Amino acid sequence: MKRRIVVTSALPYANGDIHLGHLVEYIQTDFWARFQKLRGHECVYVCADDTHGTPIMIRARKEGITPEELIARSHATHLKDFTDFQIAFDNYYSTNSPENKELSESIYRAALEAGVITKKTTAQLYCEHCKMFLPDRFVKGVCPKCGADNQYGDSCDKCGSTYGAEELGSPKCTTCGGTPVVKDSEHLYFELEPNHDYLEKWIPDHTTSDVSNKLLEWFKEPLRGWCISRDAPYFGFKIPGYDDKFFYVWVDAPIGYIASLKNWCDRNGKDWREYWGSELYHFIGKDIIRFHCLFWPGMLHTAGISGPDKVFVHGFLTVNGEKMSKSKGTFVNARTYLDNLPADALRYYYAAKLGGTVDDIDLNLADFVQRVNSDLVGKITNIASRGGQMLQKKLEGRLGTLDDEGRALVGKCQDAADTIARFYEERKFNQVVVEICKLADAANEYFDRLEPWKTVKTDLETTRTTLTAALNAFRLIAIYLKPILPVYADKAMKLFGESEWTWESLRQTLEGVTLGTYEYLASRIDMKQVDAMIAAATVKPAESGEVAHESRASKNKEKPVAPLKTEIQFGDFEKLDLRIGRVKECEIVPKSSKLLKFTLDCGSLGERTIFSGIRQAYPDPAGLVGKEVAFVANLAPRKMSVGVSEGMILFAGEPGACGGVLMPTSEAGGGTPVT
């Protein structure tokens, strides 16, 4: 029976590039959507750039362009990256669209009429320097629940607690580093408690047990209301009836799914309500479960709009077993990867790792090279390479007929269809790859046992029969691979002279036909290509760890001033490359009475970790977050017992007295040279 299916991926934020971690989601959604289409179902895959919010506004202001110009540029870049990774959206749109504005206002009015919108005067953090109320992610401080420092204003990475930004201890504006003040502002809330019973029943039916069990912990007490408004200045949609209130970005972002679908339907003469009301599936990362499984279905239910049939949740990407790192070159943008390696390789490797669970997956770079070379190239492609080229060079490229042994091999490949289809449907792509490799092993065993490279010298027709079976087996394998490797499969399809493959194509065998010209399907990759990618992604360190003390005043007048060190020449000083970095994080190093650990945003130089022995001067290092500091950028790395230090922060004066880190007074920006 033909199904009508709508599939979405979470919307990438317009304020950043697509990287390999993002691609875990979009590639697996593409696998699933392509599989549904291969099966003959009507499947529409929609997505969009998430374009609203304070970060967009601030970045555009810094670049001297309008937010609209920024998001247009980002949209083109994102779509290019996705296309080059063979991700085929039916519509890739923008949340800054007339459809989204209309739908957001409509859903809001429905909630207003249902009586679930309330007004509350809320204490918020306001930055006098930036002249704005601070969004959750623009303030850091001490977690009010566990005391962990350097936590964002909405949740704690250490204990997982959620809270309001105004509850943070020692809050700091992450833009300017200043201490915000608390101001009252009236805000609009979407009350979830009226949907308590509905959501408590909805969640287990539409998520996996591990996800629902976690979410249902919230239902032991009344559900808290969700603030859906933000104060001006803000880049987004104004809330009807207000001049200075805007919809919070997480209100109109998921509505962007419907807006993208509506845009596609309008252009194709279809009714979006009919499509949205069919089978609907969301693919998301585990970090945004709360928005997609509480607020989103609550909003839709209140507005009388059906919610998703299932929310498919996946884990994060690690590289070589660790969190992606710019300093190690493992935080790789999509374009950096594509500049060095083929898209097919990553698509195949992700398929081999994805099992339809919320577990993280690891991109082990050595395993990546080995698996692509041994399985995709050496095992699967090898069948077509050896068989296809031999047939064309020695046997006019014409297939013969299948004998009983060959028919048994082809039948074995055809019999795997239901198993492979089930694994695709369940998003167990790793099991799809396992089954495909089993078939490739059988085809290679058949090929090697019959030794056509020998029989071609003595018996051409026996050789033709052998190659006919091997190439038919490869054809079936390539059809199974089509959702994972669409470009690869299209090349294989041309080899067999076919114009389109569907799941029904698995029932056919090819005999007596002449093949097209063999085109290389996949090439081995070299670890040197991976090394080049890592080198291109690495933020080049110029490291050291000591603080440059330009002078050290005594702690008291009786204590003599330390003598000057050996005089240096101006040429020695010219060797120093002094830069400006913005402090992203600063924390006390455990078991050290002197050291502070700085994480600096150094602009084009990326992030750097620097250890400095100035703890006495800054007993509360959180006060340095957001500040700009001068540092020496071209010193050799220094390995310390607590880690590798990647620079030298300039410090003048005596710790605890009048000394301190040298901070520029101008808005120089991270990584700017000091002249």
C-alpha positions as CSV (number, residue, x, y, z in Angstrom):
1,M,0.0,0.0,0.0
2,K,1.4,3.4,-1.0
3,R,2.0,5.7,2.0
4,R,2.2,9.5,2.2
5,I,5.0,10.5,4.5
6,V,6.4,13.9,5.6
7,V,9.9,13.8,7.1
8,T,11.8,16.6,8.9
9,S,15.3,17.2,10.3
10,A,15.9,19.8,13.0
11,L,16.6,23.2,11.6
12,P,20.3,24.2,11.5
13,Y,20.9,27.6,13.0
14,A,21.8,30.3,10.5
15,N,24.6,31.6,12.7
16,G,27.2,28.9,11.9
17,D,28.6,26.5,9.4
18,I,27.5,22.9,8.9
19,H,29.9,20.4,10.5
20,L,30.3,16.7,10.7
21,G,28.3,16.5,14.0
22,H,25.3,18.2,12.2
23,L,25.6,15.7,9.3
24,V,24.9,12.7,11.6
25,E,21.2,13.9,11.6
26,Y,20.8,15.1,8.0
27,I,22.5,12.1,6.4
28,Q,20.5,9.5,8.4
29,T,17.2,11.4,7.6
30,D,18.2,11.3,4.0
31,F,18.8,7.6,4.2
32,W,15.3,7.0,5.5
33,A,13.5,9.4,3.1
34,R,15.3,8.0,0.1
35,F,14.4,4.4,1.2
36,Q,10.8,5.3,1.4
37,K,10.9,6.8,-2.1
38,L,12.7,3.7,-3.4
39,R,9.9,1.6,-2.0
40,G,7.4,3.7,-4.0
41,H,5.9,5.8,-1.2
42,E,5.3,9.5,-1.5
43,C,7.8,11.0,0.9
44,V,8.4,14.7,1.3
45,Y,11.6,15.7,3.1
46,V,11.4,19.3,4.3
47,C,13.8,21.5,6.3
48,A,14.8,25.1,6.7
49,D,17.4,27.5,8.2
50,D,16.5,28.6,11.8
51,T,17.1,32.3,11.3
52,H,15.8,34.3,14.3
53,G,17.2,35.3,17.7
54,T,19.7,37.5,19.3
55,P,22.9,35.8,18.0
56,I,21.9,36.5,14.4
57,M,21.2,40.2,15.3
58,I,24.5,40.7,17.1
59,R,26.6,39.0,14.4
60,A,25.0,41.0,11.6
61,R,25.6,44.2,13.5
62,K,29.3,43.3,14.0
63,E,29.6,42.5,10.3
64,G,27.9,45.7,9.3
65,I,25.1,44.0,7.4
66,T,21.4,43.4,7.9
67,P,20.2,40.1,9.5
68,E,18.4,39.4,6.2
69,E,21.7,39.6,4.3
70,L,23.4,37.3,6.9
71,I,20.7,34.6,6.7
72,A,20.6,34.7,2.9
73,R,24.3,34.1,2.8
74,S,24.0,31.3,5.4
75,H,21.2,29.7,3.5
76,A,23.2,29.5,0.3
77,T,26.2,28.1,2.1
78,H,24.2,25.5,4.0
79,L,22.3,24.3,1.0
80,K,25.5,24.0,-1.0
81,D,27.1,21.8,1.7
82,F,24.0,19.6,2.0
83,T,23.7,19.2,-1.7
84,D,27.4,18.2,-2.1
85,F,26.8,15.6,0.7
86,Q,24.0,14.2,-1.6
87,I,21.2,15.2,0.9
88,A,18.1,15.6,-1.1
89,F,15.5,17.9,0.5
90,D,12.3,18.3,-1.3
91,N,12.2,21.8,0.2
92,Y,14.9,23.7,2.1
93,Y,13.4,26.9,3.3
94,S,13.8,29.7,5.9
95,T,11.9,30.4,9.1
96,N,12.0,34.1,8.2
97,S,9.2,33.6,5.7
98,P,5.7,34.9,5.2
99,E,4.3,31.4,5.6
100,N,6.0,31.1,9.0
101,K,4.9,34.5,10.2
102,E,1.2,33.7,9.3
103,L,1.3,30.2,10.9
104,S,3.1,31.5,14.1
105,E,0.5,34.2,14.6
106,S,-2.4,31.7,13.9
107,I,-1.1,29.2,16.4
108,Y,-0.5,31.9,19.0
109,R,-4.1,33.2,18.5
110,A,-5.4,29.7,19.0
111,A,-3.5,29.4,22.2
112,L,-4.8,32.8,23.3
113,E,-8.4,31.8,22.6
114,A,-7.9,28.5,24.5
115,G,-6.8,30.5,27.6
116,V,-3.3,29.0,27.9
117,I,-1.4,32.2,27.3
118,T,-0.7,34.1,30.6
119,K,1.2,37.2,31.5
120,K,3.8,37.3,34.2
121,T,6.2,40.0,35.4
122,T,9.6,38.3,35.2
123,A,12.9,39.3,36.8
124,Q,15.4,39.2,34.0
125,L,19.1,40.0,33.6
126,Y,19.7,43.2,31.7
127,C,23.1,44.4,30.4
128,E,23.5,48.1,30.7
129,H,26.5,48.1,28.4
130,C,24.7,46.2,25.6
131,K,21.4,47.9,26.2
132,M,19.4,44.6,26.1
133,F,17.9,41.9,28.2
134,L,20.2,38.9,28.0
135,P,18.9,35.7,26.4
136,D,19.7,32.4,28.3
137,R,22.8,31.7,26.2
138,F,24.2,35.2,26.6
139,V,24.8,34.9,30.3
140,K,27.0,32.6,32.3
141,G,27.4,32.1,36.0
142,V,27.2,29.7,38.9
143,C,24.6,27.0,38.8
144,P,22.0,27.7,41.6
145,K,21.5,23.9,42.1
146,C,25.0,22.4,42.2
147,G,27.3,25.4,42.4
148,A,29.2,24.6,39.1
149,D,30.7,27.7,37.6
150,N,30.6,28.9,34.0
151,Q,27.1,27.6,33.3
152,Y,24.7,29.1,30.8
153,G,21.5,30.8,31.8
154,D,19.1,28.0,31.1
155,S,20.6,24.7,32.2
156,C,23.7,23.2,33.9
157,D,26.0,20.9,32.0
158,K,27.2,19.4,35.2
159,C,24.0,18.4,37.0
160,G,21.4,18.8,34.2
161,S,19.2,21.2,36.2
162,T,17.1,23.9,34.4
163,Y,16.5,27.3,35.8
164,G,16.0,31.0,35.0
165,A,19.1,33.1,34.1
166,E,18.3,35.4,37.0
167,E,18.9,32.5,39.4
168,L,22.6,32.2,38.4
169,G,25.2,33.2,40.9
170,S,27.8,35.8,39.8
171,P,26.3,36.3,36.3
172,K,28.3,37.8,33.5
173,C,27.2,39.0,30.0
174,T,29.0,36.7,27.5
175,T,29.1,39.6,25.0
176,C,30.9,42.3,27.0
177,G,31.8,40.5,30.2
178,G,29.9,43.0,32.3
179,T,27.8,42.2,35.3
180,P,24.1,42.5,34.4
181,V,21.4,43.9,36.6
182,V,18.0,42.5,37.4
183,K,15.1,44.2,35.8
184,D,11.4,43.4,35.7
185,S,9.7,42.8,32.4
186,E,6.2,41.5,31.5
187,H,6.3,38.4,29.4
188,L,3.9,35.9,27.8
189,Y,3.8,32.3,28.8
190,F,2.4,29.2,27.2
191,E,1.0,27.2,30.0
192,L,1.7,23.5,29.7
193,E,-0.2,22.2,32.7
194,P,-3.6,22.3,30.8
195,N,-2.0,19.7,28.4
196,H,-0.6,17.6,31.3
197,D,-2.8,14.6,30.8
198,Y,-2.6,14.8,27.0
199,L,1.2,15.0,26.9
200,E,1.6,12.2,29.6
201,K,-0.3,9.9,27.2
202,W,1.2,11.3,24.0
203,I,4.9,10.9,24.9
204,P,5.1,7.1,25.4
205,D,3.2,6.6,22.1
206,H,5.4,8.8,20.0
207,T,8.9,8.3,21.4
208,T,11.1,5.4,22.3
209,S,11.1,4.1,25.9
210,D,14.5,5.6,26.9
211,V,13.3,9.0,25.7
212,S,9.8,8.8,27.3
213,N,11.0,7.5,30.6
214,K,13.2,10.6,31.0
215,L,10.5,13.0,29.9
216,L,7.9,11.5,32.2
217,E,10.0,12.4,35.2
218,W,8.7,16.0,34.6
219,F,5.1,14.8,35.2
220,K,5.4,14.1,38.9
221,E,4.5,17.7,39.5
222,P,2.6,20.4,37.6
223,L,4.3,21.4,34.4
224,R,5.8,24.8,34.4
225,G,4.8,27.5,31.9
226,W,7.0,28.3,29.0
227,C,8.1,31.9,28.3
228,I,7.4,32.5,24.6
229,S,8.3,36.2,24.3
230,R,11.5,38.2,24.1
231,D,12.0,41.9,24.5
232,A,13.3,44.2,21.8
233,P,15.9,44.5,20.3
234,Y,15.3,41.1,18.8
235,F,15.4,39.7,15.3
236,G,12.2,37.7,14.8
237,F,8.4,38.0,14.4
238,K,6.6,40.6,16.5
239,I,3.8,39.2,18.7
240,P,0.4,40.4,17.6
241,G,-0.7,43.3,19.7
242,Y,2.8,44.3,20.9
243,D,5.4,46.7,19.5
244,D,8.3,45.6,21.7
245,K,7.7,41.9,22.2
246,F,8.8,39.1,19.8
247,F,8.2,35.4,19.6
248,Y,11.0,33.5,21.2
249,V,13.0,31.7,18.5
250,W,11.9,28.3,19.7
251,V,8.3,29.2,19.0
252,D,8.6,29.8,15.3
253,A,11.5,27.4,14.7
254,P,9.4,24.2,14.8
255,I,6.5,26.0,13.1
256,G,9.1,26.3,10.3
257,Y,8.5,22.6,9.5
258,I,4.9,23.4,8.6
259,A,5.9,26.6,6.8
260,S,8.4,24.7,4.7
261,L,5.9,22.1,3.9
262,K,3.2,24.7,3.0
263,N,5.7,26.5,0.7
264,W,6.3,23.2,-1.1
265,C,2.6,22.4,-1.3
266,D,1.7,25.9,-2.6
267,R,4.3,25.5,-5.3
268,N,3.0,22.1,-6.3
269,G,-0.7,22.8,-6.1
270,K,-1.3,20.7,-2.9
271,D,-3.0,21.2,0.5
272,W,-0.4,21.3,3.3
273,R,-3.1,20.2,5.8
274,E,-3.5,16.9,4.0
275,Y,0.2,16.2,4.0
276,W,0.8,17.3,7.6
277,G,-2.1,15.1,8.6
278,S,-0.5,12.1,7.0
279,E,2.5,10.1,8.4
280,L,4.8,12.7,10.0
281,Y,8.3,12.0,11.5
282,H,10.8,14.3,13.1
283,F,14.5,13.4,13.3
284,I,16.3,15.3,16.1
285,G,19.3,15.2,18.4
286,K,18.9,14.3,22.1
287,D,19.7,17.9,23.2
288,I,16.4,19.3,21.9
289,I,14.0,16.6,23.2
290,R,12.3,19.0,25.6
291,F,11.2,21.4,22.8
292,H,10.0,18.7,20.4
293,C,8.3,16.4,22.9
294,L,6.7,18.9,25.4
295,F,6.3,22.4,24.0
296,W,5.8,21.5,20.4
297,P,3.1,18.8,20.7
298,G,1.4,21.0,23.4
299,M,1.2,24.0,21.0
300,L,0.0,21.8,18.1
301,H,-2.7,20.1,20.3
302,T,-4.0,23.5,21.5
303,A,-4.2,24.8,17.9
304,G,-6.0,21.7,16.7
305,I,-3.1,20.5,14.5
306,S,-1.9,16.9,14.5
307,G,1.5,16.2,15.9
308,P,4.3,13.9,14.7
309,D,3.7,10.1,14.6
310,K,7.2,9.5,15.9
311,V,10.1,11.7,17.1
312,F,13.3,9.8,16.2
313,V,16.1,10.8,18.6
314,H,19.8,10.3,17.9
315,G,23.0,10.8,19.9
316,F,26.0,13.1,19.3
317,L,29.2,12.5,17.3
318,T,32.6,11.9,18.9
319,V,35.8,11.7,16.9
320,N,38.4,9.2,18.0
321,G,36.4,8.6,21.1
322,E,36.5,12.3,22.2
323,K,34.3,15.4,21.9
324,M,35.1,17.3,18.7
325,S,37.9,19.7,19.2
326,K,39.1,22.6,17.2
327,S,42.6,22.5,18.7
328,K,42.9,18.8,17.6
329,G,41.4,19.4,14.2
330,T,38.5,17.1,14.9
331,F,35.9,19.8,14.8
332,V,35.5,19.6,11.0
333,N,33.2,21.7,8.9
334,A,31.4,20.0,6.0
335,R,33.3,22.1,3.4
336,T,36.7,21.2,5.0
337,Y,35.8,17.5,4.7
338,L,34.6,17.8,1.1
339,D,37.8,19.7,0.2
340,N,39.7,16.5,1.1
341,L,37.5,13.4,1.0
342,P,34.5,12.1,-1.0
343,A,31.0,12.4,0.4
344,D,30.3,8.7,-0.3
345,A,32.9,7.7,2.2
346,L,31.3,9.5,5.1
347,R,27.8,8.5,4.1
348,Y,28.9,4.8,4.1
349,Y,30.7,5.1,7.4
350,Y,27.8,6.8,9.2
351,A,25.5,4.1,7.9
352,A,27.8,1.5,9.3
353,K,27.6,3.1,12.7
354,L,24.0,4.3,13.1
355,G,21.7,1.9,14.9
356,G,18.5,3.8,15.5
357,T,19.2,4.6,19.2
358,V,20.1,7.7,21.2
359,D,23.7,6.4,21.7
360,D,26.5,8.6,20.5
361,I,28.4,7.4,17.5
362,D,32.2,7.6,17.1
363,L,34.0,8.6,13.9
364,N,37.3,6.7,14.5
365,L,39.4,8.1,11.7
366,A,41.7,5.0,11.3
367,D,38.6,2.7,11.3
368,F,37.0,5.1,8.8
369,V,39.8,4.6,6.3
370,Q,40.0,0.9,6.9
371,R,36.3,0.2,6.6
372,V,35.8,2.3,3.5
373,N,38.8,0.7,1.8
374,S,38.1,-2.9,2.9
375,D,34.3,-3.0,2.7
376,L,33.0,-0.4,0.2
377,V,36.0,-0.6,-2.2
378,G,37.6,-3.9,-1.6
379,K,34.5,-6.0,-1.0
380,I,31.5,-4.4,-2.7
381,T,32.9,-2.3,-5.5
382,N,35.5,-5.0,-6.3
383,I,32.7,-7.3,-7.7
384,A,31.7,-4.7,-10.3
385,S,35.3,-3.6,-11.0
386,R,36.6,-7.1,-11.6
387,G,33.5,-8.5,-13.3
388,G,32.5,-5.5,-15.3
389,Q,35.9,-4.7,-16.7
390,M,36.6,-8.4,-17.6
391,L,33.3,-8.6,-19.4
392,Q,33.9,-5.5,-21.4
393,K,37.5,-6.3,-22.3
394,K,37.2,-10.0,-23.1
395,L,33.5,-10.7,-23.8
396,E,32.1,-7.6,-25.7
397,G,30.4,-6.4,-22.5
398,R,27.5,-8.8,-23.1
399,L,25.9,-10.7,-20.2
400,G,25.0,-14.4,-20.8
401,T,22.4,-16.5,-19.0
402,L,22.4,-17.8,-15.4
403,D,23.1,-21.4,-14.6
404,D,21.7,-23.1,-11.5
405,E,24.6,-22.0,-9.3
406,G,24.4,-18.5,-10.5
407,R,20.7,-18.4,-10.0
408,A,21.1,-19.6,-6.4
409,L,23.5,-16.7,-5.7
410,V,21.1,-14.1,-7.2
411,G,18.2,-15.7,-5.3
412,K,20.2,-15.4,-2.1
413,C,20.6,-11.7,-2.7
414,Q,16.9,-11.2,-3.6
415,D,15.8,-13.1,-0.5
416,A,17.5,-10.5,1.7
417,A,15.0,-7.8,0.6
418,D,12.5,-8.1,3.4
419,T,15.3,-8.2,6.1
420,I,17.1,-5.2,4.7
421,A,13.8,-3.3,4.3
422,R,12.9,-3.9,7.9
423,F,16.3,-2.6,9.1
424,Y,15.9,0.5,6.9
425,E,12.4,1.1,8.3
426,E,13.7,0.7,11.9
427,R,16.6,3.1,11.1
428,K,19.1,0.3,11.9
429,F,21.3,1.3,9.1
430,N,24.3,-0.5,10.6
431,Q,22.4,-3.7,10.2
432,V,21.6,-2.8,6.6
433,V,25.3,-2.5,5.9
434,V,26.0,-5.9,7.7
435,E,23.5,-7.6,5.5
436,I,24.9,-6.0,2.3
437,C,28.4,-7.0,3.3
438,K,27.2,-10.6,3.8
439,L,25.9,-10.6,0.2
440,A,29.1,-9.1,-1.1
441,D,31.1,-11.8,0.7
442,A,28.9,-14.5,-1.0
443,A,29.4,-12.9,-4.4
444,N,33.2,-12.6,-3.9
445,E,33.4,-16.2,-2.7
446,Y,31.5,-17.4,-5.8
447,F,33.8,-15.3,-8.1
448,D,37.0,-16.5,-6.5
449,R,35.9,-20.1,-6.4
450,L,35.1,-20.2,-10.1
451,E,38.3,-18.2,-11.1
452,P,37.0,-16.4,-14.2
453,W,40.4,-14.8,-14.7
454,K,41.6,-18.3,-15.6
455,T,38.6,-19.6,-17.5
456,V,38.6,-16.6,-19.7
457,K,41.7,-18.0,-21.3
458,T,40.1,-21.3,-22.1
459,D,36.3,-21.1,-22.0
460,L,34.7,-17.8,-22.8
461,E,31.1,-18.8,-22.4
462,T,31.7,-20.4,-19.0
463,T,33.4,-17.2,-18.0
464,R,30.4,-15.2,-19.3
465,T,28.0,-17.3,-17.2
466,T,30.1,-16.7,-14.1
467,L,30.3,-12.9,-14.7
468,T,26.6,-12.8,-15.4
469,A,25.8,-14.1,-11.9
470,A,28.4,-12.0,-10.1
471,L,27.3,-8.8,-11.8
472,N,23.6,-9.5,-11.2
473,A,24.5,-10.0,-7.5
474,F,26.3,-6.6,-7.6
475,R,23.3,-5.0,-9.2
476,L,21.1,-6.1,-6.4
477,I,23.6,-4.9,-3.8
478,A,23.8,-1.5,-5.5
479,I,20.0,-1.2,-5.3
480,Y,20.1,-1.9,-1.6
481,L,22.8,0.7,-1.3
482,K,20.9,3.4,-3.2
483,P,19.4,5.2,-0.1
484,I,22.9,5.3,1.4
485,L,25.0,6.0,-1.7
486,P,22.7,7.5,-4.3
487,V,25.4,8.8,-6.7
488,Y,27.3,5.5,-6.5
489,A,24.0,3.7,-7.3
490,D,23.2,5.9,-10.2
491,K,26.6,5.1,-11.7
492,A,26.0,1.4,-11.3
493,M,22.5,1.8,-12.8
494,K,24.0,3.4,-15.9
495,L,26.5,0.5,-16.2
496,F,23.5,-1.8,-16.5
497,G,21.7,0.5,-19.0
498,E,18.7,1.2,-16.7
499,S,17.0,4.5,-16.3
500,E,15.5,4.1,-12.8
501,W,15.7,1.7,-9.9
502,T,12.8,1.0,-7.5
503,W,12.4,-1.7,-4.8
504,E,10.6,-3.7,-7.5
505,S,13.8,-3.7,-9.6
506,L,15.1,-6.3,-7.1
507,R,12.7,-8.9,-8.6
508,Q,14.4,-8.6,-12.0
509,T,17.5,-10.3,-13.3
510,L,19.5,-9.2,-16.4
511,E,20.5,-11.7,-19.0
512,G,21.7,-11.3,-22.6
513,V,22.1,-7.5,-22.3
514,T,25.1,-5.4,-23.2
515,L,26.6,-3.3,-20.4
516,G,27.5,0.3,-20.7
517,T,31.0,1.7,-20.2
518,Y,32.4,0.8,-16.8
519,E,32.8,4.0,-14.7
520,Y,34.9,3.9,-11.5
521,L,32.4,3.7,-8.6
522,A,34.7,4.3,-5.6
523,S,38.3,4.8,-4.9
524,R,40.4,3.9,-1.9
525,I,41.1,6.7,0.5
526,D,44.5,7.4,2.0
527,M,45.2,8.4,5.6
528,K,47.1,11.3,4.1
529,Q,43.8,12.7,2.9
530,V,42.5,12.4,6.5
531,D,45.6,14.1,7.8
532,A,45.2,16.9,5.4
533,M,41.6,17.4,6.5
534,I,42.7,17.5,10.2
535,A,45.5,19.9,9.4
536,A,43.1,22.2,7.6
537,A,40.6,22.1,10.5
538,T,43.2,22.5,13.3
539,V,43.5,25.8,15.0
540,K,47.3,26.3,14.9
541,P,48.7,26.7,18.4
542,A,51.6,28.8,19.4
543,E,52.0,27.7,22.9
544,S,53.4,28.4,26.3
545,G,52.1,28.5,29.8
546,E,53.8,31.2,31.9
547,V,52.3,34.6,32.5
548,A,54.5,37.4,31.1
549,H,55.1,39.6,34.1
550,E,56.2,43.0,32.8
551,S,56.9,44.2,36.3
552,R,56.4,42.8,39.8
553,A,55.8,45.3,42.5
554,S,56.4,44.2,46.1
555,K,53.5,43.3,48.3
556,N,54.6,46.0,50.8
557,K,56.9,48.9,50.8
558,E,59.5,47.2,52.9
559,K,60.0,44.5,50.4
560,P,62.6,45.5,47.6
561,V,61.5,45.6,44.0
562,A,62.9,42.7,42.0
563,P,65.8,43.8,39.7
564,L,65.3,44.0,36.0
565,K,66.3,40.9,34.0
566,T,69.0,41.0,31.3
567,E,68.4,43.8,28.9
568,I,67.1,42.8,25.5
569,Q,67.4,44.4,22.1
570,F,64.4,45.8,20.1
571,G,64.9,43.0,17.6
572,D,64.2,40.4,20.3
573,F,60.9,42.2,21.2
574,E,59.9,42.3,17.5
575,K,59.8,38.5,17.5
576,L,56.8,38.5,19.8
577,D,53.4,38.1,18.1
578,L,50.9,39.8,20.5
579,R,47.2,39.2,19.9
580,I,43.9,40.0,21.5
581,G,41.6,37.2,22.7
582,R,38.2,37.2,24.4
583,V,37.9,35.1,27.5
584,K,35.2,32.4,26.9
585,E,35.9,30.5,30.1
586,C,38.1,30.9,33.1
587,E,38.2,28.5,35.9
588,I,40.3,27.5,38.9
589,V,42.6,24.5,38.3
590,P,42.0,21.8,40.9
591,K,44.8,21.1,43.3
592,S,46.7,24.2,42.3
593,S,47.0,27.3,44.4
594,K,48.3,29.5,41.5
595,L,46.9,28.4,38.2
596,L,43.8,29.6,36.3
597,K,42.7,27.8,33.1
598,F,41.7,30.2,30.4
599,T,39.8,29.4,27.2
600,L,40.2,32.2,24.7
601,D,38.3,33.0,21.6
602,C,41.1,34.1,19.3
603,G,39.0,34.9,16.3
604,S,40.6,33.5,13.1
605,L,43.1,31.6,15.3
606,G,40.2,29.6,16.9
607,E,40.1,28.7,20.5
608,R,43.2,28.4,22.8
609,T,43.7,27.0,26.3
610,I,46.2,28.9,28.4
611,F,47.2,28.2,32.0
612,S,48.3,31.3,34.0
613,G,49.6,31.5,37.5
614,I,47.5,34.5,38.6
615,R,44.8,32.9,40.8
616,Q,45.7,35.2,43.7
617,A,44.8,38.2,41.7
618,Y,41.5,36.7,40.6
619,P,39.9,34.5,43.3
620,D,36.6,34.7,41.4
621,P,37.8,34.0,37.8
622,A,34.3,34.2,36.4
623,G,34.8,38.0,36.5
624,L,37.2,37.6,33.6
625,V,34.7,35.9,31.2
626,G,33.9,38.2,28.3
627,K,36.9,40.4,28.8
628,E,39.5,40.9,26.1
629,V,43.1,40.2,27.1
630,A,46.5,40.5,25.4
631,F,48.5,37.3,24.9
632,V,51.7,36.2,23.2
633,A,50.6,34.0,20.3
634,N,53.8,32.6,18.9
635,L,55.5,30.8,21.7
636,A,56.3,27.1,21.5
637,P,53.9,24.7,23.2
638,R,54.4,24.0,26.9
639,K,53.3,20.7,28.4
640,M,52.3,21.1,32.0
641,S,51.1,18.6,34.5
642,V,47.5,19.9,34.1
643,G,47.6,20.0,30.3
644,V,49.2,21.8,27.3
645,S,49.2,25.6,27.5
646,E,48.8,27.4,24.2
647,G,50.0,30.9,24.8
648,M,51.1,33.5,27.3
649,I,48.7,36.1,28.8
650,L,50.3,39.4,29.6
651,F,50.1,40.5,33.3
652,A,51.4,43.5,35.0
653,G,51.8,44.2,38.7
654,E,51.8,42.2,41.9
655,P,49.0,39.6,42.3
656,G,46.5,40.7,45.0
657,A,47.6,44.3,44.8
658,C,47.3,46.7,41.8
659,G,48.4,44.2,39.2
660,G,46.2,42.4,36.7
661,V,45.8,41.0,33.2
662,L,46.4,43.6,30.5
663,M,43.1,44.4,28.9
664,P,42.7,46.6,25.8
665,T,40.2,49.4,26.0
666,S,39.2,49.2,22.3
667,E,36.8,46.6,20.8
668,A,39.7,44.9,19.0
669,G,38.1,41.5,18.5
670,G,39.5,38.1,19.1
671,G,42.8,37.3,17.4
672,T,43.5,40.9,16.3
673,P,47.2,41.7,16.3
674,V,48.5,44.3,18.8
675,T,50.3,47.1,17.0
